[in-house]
């Protein structure tokens, strides 16, 4: 049973219509926050998620916005503030995974990886900070692959998630004097539609973990909710792994 620790707060989740993002949206709403979230292609899932929250008495807003488009990100922030009157929590969850042999990797995929996984975090943080006050929270969703990339073809993705580590540390110095924290959550393999816990790929990863299973999206969401809450005010600039010992 939740304690409504985020009652009265407003959150924006980049990439919140499915998987880990949807679990984060649901958890923040359950904790009492009004939650806006962006989506780019999963329209039906976005609408269903919004409706499930509002039908349960919560407040939710689904915003169509491509995280590779800086103008769309800024508009999503503005729409959140216009709808709910403020912004206290930003979760940068939008990301893509492009992988392939080095010789065949397309430069367009490299550039889009940077645009979605890194630039969107900076743009959203820059815009959100204009509206945030003391006690606000920014949470980036990185990856344990910043620490360990155990298969070929994932170099650009690992690079993008490693870059989040440095970006989070650096931005903590900008935001700290204003009483705003920023942290980087690094999930390991999590059971989602894009990375199911059963199959050949999962079978190759599970032996690499100290806890021999995939994570659940709700476990990541719980960690995010803690960082978004009032008890996490002394944590900032940190990269925190929740990966079942994948990087141990």
Secondary structure as GFF3:
##gff-version 3
##sequence-region A 1 248
A	DSSP	beta_strand	10	14	.	.	.	ID=ss1
A	DSSP	alpha_helix	19	30	.	.	.	ID=ss2
A	DSSP	beta_strand	34	39	.	.	.	ID=ss3
A	DSSP	alpha_helix	43	55	.	.	.	ID=ss4
A	DSSP	beta_strand	60	64	.	.	.	ID=ss5
A	DSSP	alpha_helix	70	84	.	.	.	ID=ss6
A	DSSP	beta_strand	89	92	.	.	.	ID=ss7
A	DSSP	three_ten_helix	102	104	.	.	.	ID=ss8
A	DSSP	alpha_helix	107	114	.	.	.	ID=ss9
A	DSSP	pi_helix	115	119	.	.	.	ID=ss10
A	DSSP	alpha_helix	120	129	.	.	.	ID=ss11
A	DSSP	beta_strand	137	141	.	.	.	ID=ss12
A	DSSP	three_ten_helix	144	146	.	.	.	ID=ss13
A	DSSP	alpha_helix	155	176	.	.	.	ID=ss14
A	DSSP	beta_strand	181	187	.	.	.	ID=ss15
A	DSSP	alpha_helix	200	206	.	.	.	ID=ss16
A	DSSP	alpha_helix	217	228	.	.	.	ID=ss17
A	DSSP	three_ten_helix	230	232	.	.	.	ID=ss18
A	DSSP	beta_strand	239	242	.	.	.	ID=ss19
###
